Amino acid sequence: MAIAADQFSFRQAKPEEIDIFIDILERAALWMDANKLNQWIPGSFVAPKTRAHIEHTISLGNAYFIIKNDHNTTTITTVSGLTTPPSSEGAIIGTFTLNYTDSFDEMLWKDLVEDWTDAVYLHRLVVEREYKGYGLGPKALIFAEQEGLKRGKHYLRLDCMADNKLLKAYYREKAQFKEFDDYPGERLFGRFERPITTTLP
């Protein structure tokens, strides 16, 4: 089942919404931990260093919310007691960030490609559990490609923990990414790339 194009939208997160952004990530991390998926560690997003990185990403305009354009959606209570009530634009139901010159992406990719900056890097993609299966993940990938295209990029890249077999299979088989050798650092990361083939609306 898919959500129609007029039922959702993407928008940049605002600086004052950082706690809402982080809470969505923390809830996802708690779910992953409870389901024994090695991807995110609960508590990692509220750590000062990670919070500062997210705050910087928001300030650059590279952090996004996924919005359900339905003014009748219900309020969601977050892990820290915050609420994300429906607004005039609808309810926040997901997050992601787009990087272009981040040092983490440079570390993962500079040994593989001639120009690691010729890409948009997607991170921290989360869709609230009740909206899984509606095709929002693939729509976020297309949006990321369009943003990359505006900046003259030719590739969309992302990563995940190397032993997250479920996510790696999704990227390869469903999202049509090319898989590279895992990054051989202190923590192993799976690395994925696909050429930008979308067009601007």
Number of C-alpha atoms within 10 A of each C-alpha: 7 11 14 10 10 9 12 19 17 17 14 17 23 15 17 10 13 16 16 21 24 23 21 22 27 22 19 22 22 17 15 16 15 10 9 10 18 15 17 19 14 17 14 15 21 16 9 10 11 13 16 14 12 21 21 14 19 21 14 13 15 19 25 22 24 25 19 22 19 16 13 13 14 12 13 16 13 16 15 12 9 12 13 18 15 19 14 9 13 21 23 27 20 24 26 24 22 25 21 18 14 12 10 9 20 14 12 20 19 12 11 12 9 9 11 19 19 18 26 29 22 21 16 18 18 22 24 16 12 8 14 13 12 14 14 22 18 12 16 22 19 18 15 22 29 21 17 23 20 10 13 12 18 16 19 26 26 21 22 21 19 19 15 15 14 9 17 21 14 12 21 15 11 10 14 14 20 14 16 13 12 18 19 11 9 6 9 15 20 21 23 21 20 19 15 20 12 14 10 10 4
